[in-house]
Every structure is written in structure tokens, then in C-alpha cells.
Amino acid sequence: MKLLIIFNPNAANGRSVKKLTAIKAKFESLGIKTTFIATTHAGHGTELVAGAELSAYDGLIAAGGDGTVFEVLNGLYQHPKPERIPLGLLPIGTGNAFARELALKEDALTDAIELIHRGHTREVDVGLVQSTDKRFYFVNIVSMGFAVDAGLVAQKMKFLGKAAYTLATLWKVLKLKTYPLELVIDGKSVTSDNVFVTFSNSRYTGTHFLISPEAEIDDGQLNVTILENLPRSRLLKLFPTIYDGRHIEYREVTTYKAAHIIIRSPQGMLLGPDGEFCGNSPAEITCLPRDLTIFS
């Protein structure tokens, strides 16, 4: 087995570098040939994969957090489908939401490497977004509104580790904003006075938020979660339930399953895919059923 590994030295606020020697040693002990390439700037993972000769490798590995997975995925999708090789994960970032969907724990890198070594693969869904200014793919989630605002704050607090997402969310509760949302979900028009909306392929977001407990990564559909306007006190009560998915039981939360979504308004709102910030509304989101092969 020969692998191309895109390694993010800035993942987990730079703590990922300390794990590099052990990661290389584990691959070597299993007889796996590896080519490690470190990213140096935002978007570099996409550039590296887009320019790689994938036919020389048996697998492509994203070593980092959700942002690294996002970049590597979008580089992979710049190749024609017949040229795309299986994607694997080494979860060494602050947020490892998609890795959690695959039952991969951040501190269990040996397990993640052995999973890749076994060579078992499966096909999972991928989301395609066409916004006013960007076209991109995602495997985990796209957010709008409050969730993006909190993510922008968390990005500045990553030195706090996993607590950054929780503290950022609580901070944004104090500055709660709403906006008029208009979606077309599989042809059905949906409007609300909205706090946030998420479009999920998998169940988790951030570090431990079970944002979409009913999502499945291979069912050919995305899960839409809408939080409508509510008092701050009510949001503070709801917030802890996001850790175990009970928030969907609140009357202010509505969920849908859909293969195709059109975001009509608000216009010019930033989108938050897979731990990154990319594109602005309006936008169109399409689920590509079982379009990606991953090590699992």
C-alpha cells in the first residue's frame, strides 16, 4: 500500500506536529509506503491534491481536523471520478466531527492507521454547494447564521482546545441575532425567522455537538436543522441538549431530510462548510449519493 498524506502542521493550534514522528513510525511498522506533504497556507491542501498524480497511490489521507478534510476533499473532486482514490482520515485537529462519525477518536491514531491498513472501504454521500461566488463539496455539514458566527469566534480561540467551540457559542448567545430565512427543500418552500440552519451529511459538528442525530452518511439525503427565533433564556436551556441531540425535541427546532435544497434568502450570508468559511448565499445544495469512497 502506498499513501499520499496531506498533513496540516497547524492543526490543533500546532499540537499535531508533536504526533508526526509516531504517525510515521506506525505506518513504517505496517509496511505502508507514505508520502507526507505539509500544508503551508489556507487552501493549500486543495491545491496539493488537485495537482497530484493520484494514480501513483492507493489512498489519500487527510491528517488534520475538519478543515483539512474539507480542503483535501475539494482537491480530490478536481479529478475526474474514475481517477479518485479512497480517502482516509487521521484526526489530529481541534474539531474532528467527520472522524467521530467513523468512530475514530483523536487520541487513538493507531486505530485510525490500522483501519486504513485493513483497506476496507465504503461509499458515502457528498454534498455539492453552488453559491453565488463558490462551488465546493462537503462531507460533514454546512451552516448559516448563529453557527457560523460562533465558528468565527471559535477560530480565534483555538488555543483553548476543545473548549473553544463551547465558549464561542455561549458568547454569541449574548449577541443573539435572527434573520428571515427562505428555503426550497425538495420543492417545498420553507420560511422562518431564523437563528441558524444547518445542512448535515453526518451527525456531528464542532467537537462534540450532535447537531443532526438522525443523519446518515450513505442514505442519499441531507438533514436540514432549523432553529427559529427564541428568547436568550430559552436558547441557554436548549444549548446543553445539542451535546446529545435532544435539541430536535424543542418546538423551535424543525428538521427535514432532502436531496436538494435552494437557499433563496437572506442574500450575502456567509456559509460554513466542514469547519471552514466559504461562499455566500443564495446557494443551491445537492446530495451526491454514495459518490465518495472512504476507508472505513
C-alpha positions in Angstrom: 0.0 0.0 0.0 1.2 3.5 -0.9 -0.5 6.6 0.5 -0.4 10.3 -0.1 -0.8 12.1 3.2 -1.7 15.8 3.4 -0.5 16.9 6.8 -1.6 20.1 8.5 1.1 21.2 10.9 -1.2 24.0 12.2 -4.0 21.5 13.2 -5.0 21.7 16.9 -3.2 25.0 17.2 0.1 23.4 16.2 -0.1 20.4 18.5 -0.4 18.0 15.6 3.4 18.3 14.8 4.2 16.5 18.0 2.4 13.4 16.7 4.2 13.3 13.4 7.1 11.1 14.4 4.8 8.5 16.0 2.5 8.5 13.0 5.3 7.9 10.5 6.7 5.1 12.7 3.4 3.4 12.8 3.0 3.4 9.1 6.5 2.1 8.6 5.9 -0.7 11.1 3.0 -1.8 9.0 5.0 -1.8 5.8 3.0 1.1 4.3 4.8 3.5 2.0 3.9 7.1 2.6 4.5 10.5 1.0 3.8 13.3 3.5 3.2 16.8 2.2 2.7 19.6 4.7 0.3 22.4 4.1 1.6 25.9 4.5 -1.4 28.2 4.0 -5.2 28.2 3.8 -6.4 26.3 0.7 -3.0 24.6 0.2 -4.5 21.1 0.8 -6.8 21.6 -2.1 -4.0 22.8 -4.3 -1.7 19.9 -3.4 -4.3 17.2 -4.1 -5.6 18.9 -7.3 -2.1 18.8 -8.7 -1.1 15.3 -7.5 -0.8 12.3 -9.7 -3.2 10.1 -7.8 -2.6 7.0 -9.9 0.7 6.6 -8.1 -1.2 6.0 -4.8 -3.6 3.5 -3.2 -5.2 6.1 -0.9 -5.3 9.8 0.0 -5.2 10.7 3.7 -6.2 14.0 5.3 -4.2 14.4 8.5 -5.7 17.3 10.5 -9.1 18.4 11.5 -12.4 19.0 9.7 -10.9 21.9 7.7 -8.1 19.7 6.4 -10.7 17.1 5.3 -12.6 19.8 3.5 -9.5 21.0 1.6 -8.4 17.5 0.7 -11.9 16.5 -0.4 -12.2 19.6 -2.7 -8.8 18.8 -4.2 -9.9 15.2 -4.8 -13.0 16.4 -6.6 -10.9 18.4 -9.1 -10.0 15.0 -10.5 -12.5 13.0 -12.8 -14.4 10.4 -10.8 -12.5 7.4 -12.3 -9.2 8.9 -11.0 -10.4 9.4 -7.4 -8.8 7.1 -4.9 -10.1 6.2 -1.4 -10.0 8.9 1.2 -8.8 8.3 4.8 -8.6 10.4 7.9 -6.0 10.9 10.7 -8.0 13.0 13.2 -5.4 15.4 14.7 -7.3 18.7 14.7 -9.4 20.6 17.2 -12.7 19.6 15.7 -12.8 16.1 14.2 -16.5 15.8 13.6 -16.5 13.6 10.5 -13.9 11.3 12.1 -16.2 10.9 15.0 -18.9 9.7 12.6 -16.5 6.9 11.6 -15.9 6.1 15.3 -12.3 7.4 15.1 -11.1 9.1 18.3 -8.5 11.9 18.2 -6.1 10.2 20.6 -6.4 6.7 19.0 -4.2 7.4 16.0 -3.0 3.8 16.0 -6.6 2.7 15.5 -7.0 5.1 12.6 -3.9 3.9 10.9 -4.8 0.3 11.3 -8.2 1.0 9.9 -6.5 2.3 6.7 -4.1 -0.6 6.7 -7.0 -3.1 6.6 -8.0 -1.5 3.3 -11.8 -1.9 3.8 -13.8 0.8 2.1 -17.3 2.1 1.8 -19.2 4.6 -0.3 -20.7 7.7 1.3 -22.7 10.7 0.2 -21.1 14.0 -0.6 -22.8 17.5 -0.6 -22.3 19.8 -3.5 -22.8 23.6 -3.0 -23.1 26.1 -5.7 -23.2 29.6 -4.2 -23.1 33.0 -5.8 -19.3 33.0 -5.7 -18.1 29.5 -5.0 -18.6 25.8 -5.9 -17.4 23.3 -3.3 -18.0 19.9 -1.8 -18.5 18.8 1.8 -18.9 15.5 3.7 -20.0 16.8 7.1 -22.0 20.0 7.4 -22.8 23.4 6.0 -24.0 26.0 8.5 -25.6 29.5 8.3 -26.3 32.2 10.9 -25.5 31.7 14.6 -23.5 28.6 14.0 -21.2 30.4 11.6 -20.9 33.4 13.9 -19.9 31.1 16.7 -17.4 29.3 14.5 -15.7 32.5 13.5 -15.2 33.3 17.2 -14.0 29.8 18.0 -11.4 30.0 15.2 -9.8 32.9 17.2 -9.9 30.8 20.4 -8.4 27.5 19.2 -5.6 27.9 21.6 -8.1 26.9 24.2 -8.6 23.5 22.5 -12.0 21.8 22.5 -13.4 24.4 24.9 -13.2 27.0 22.2 -16.4 25.9 20.5 -18.4 25.8 23.7 -17.2 29.2 24.9 -17.7 30.8 21.5 -21.3 29.5 21.3 -22.1 30.9 24.8 -20.5 34.2 23.8 -22.7 34.5 20.7 -25.8 33.8 22.7 -25.3 37.2 24.4 -25.3 38.8 20.9 -28.1 36.8 19.5 -29.4 37.8 16.0 -32.1 36.4 13.8 -32.7 36.7 10.1 -35.5 35.9 7.6 -34.8 32.5 6.1 -36.3 31.2 2.8 -35.5 27.7 1.6 -36.9 25.4 -1.0 -36.5 21.9 0.3 -37.1 19.2 -2.4 -39.6 21.6 -4.0 -41.3 22.7 -0.8 -41.0 26.3 0.3 -40.0 26.9 4.0 -39.7 30.3 5.7 -38.9 31.3 9.2 -37.5 34.0 11.5 -34.2 32.1 11.9 -31.3 31.8 14.4 -29.4 29.2 12.5 -29.8 26.5 9.9 -27.5 23.5 9.2 -27.4 21.1 6.3 -25.8 17.9 7.5 -24.5 14.8 5.9 -23.2 13.4 9.2 -24.4 13.7 12.7 -21.7 15.8 14.4 -20.2 19.3 14.2 -17.6 21.1 16.2 -16.1 19.0 18.9 -19.0 17.1 20.5 -22.2 18.7 19.2 -24.7 16.0 18.0 -26.3 18.5 15.7 -28.2 16.1 13.5 -28.8 12.8 15.3 -30.9 11.3 12.5 -28.3 11.9 9.7 -26.8 9.0 7.8 -23.8 9.4 5.6 -25.0 7.0 2.9 -28.8 7.4 2.7 -28.7 9.8 -0.3 -30.2 12.7 1.7 -29.0 15.7 3.7 -30.6 16.6 7.0 -31.8 20.2 7.5 -32.0 21.5 11.0 -33.6 24.9 11.5 -33.7 26.8 14.8 -36.3 29.6 14.8 -36.3 32.7 16.9 -36.4 32.2 20.6 -35.5 34.1 23.8 -31.9 34.0 25.0 -33.1 32.2 28.2 -34.7 29.5 26.1 -31.6 29.2 23.9 -29.4 28.8 27.0 -31.7 26.0 28.2 -31.6 24.4 24.7 -27.8 24.7 24.3 -26.7 21.7 26.6 -29.0 19.4 24.7 -27.0 19.8 21.5 -24.4 17.5 23.0 -26.8 14.5 22.9 -29.1 15.5 20.2 -32.2 16.3 22.3 -32.4 19.8 20.9 -34.5 18.5 18.0 -37.3 17.8 20.5 -37.8 21.6 21.1 -40.7 23.2 19.4 -38.4 25.9 17.9 -36.4 23.3 16.1 -37.6 21.8 12.8 -35.8 19.1 10.8 -36.1 17.8 7.3 -34.5 15.3 5.0 -33.8 16.4 1.5 -31.7 15.6 -1.6 -31.9 19.1 -3.0 -32.1 22.5 -1.2 -32.2 26.0 -2.6 -31.3 28.9 -0.2 -33.1 32.0 -1.5 -32.6 34.4 1.4 -31.1 36.0 3.2 -28.6 37.1 0.5 -24.9 37.6 1.1 -24.8 35.4 4.2 -21.5 33.5 4.8 -21.6 29.7 4.6 -19.7 27.5 7.0 -18.8 24.1 5.5 -16.9 21.5 7.4 -15.0 23.8 9.8 -14.3 26.4 7.1 -15.9 29.6 5.8 -16.6 29.6 2.1 -19.2 31.1 -0.2 -22.2 33.3 0.3 -26.0 32.9 -0.1 -28.1 32.5 -2.2 -26.9 28.9 -2.9 -28.0 25.5 -4.1 -27.1 22.3 -2.3 -27.3 18.9 -3.8 -26.7 15.5 -2.2 -24.5 13.2 -4.4 -25.5 9.7 -3.3 -22.6 7.4 -2.4 -20.2 9.4 -4.5 -17.1 9.1 -2.4 -15.0 6.1 -1.4 -13.5 6.2 2.1 -11.5 3.9 4.3 -13.9 2.6 7.0 
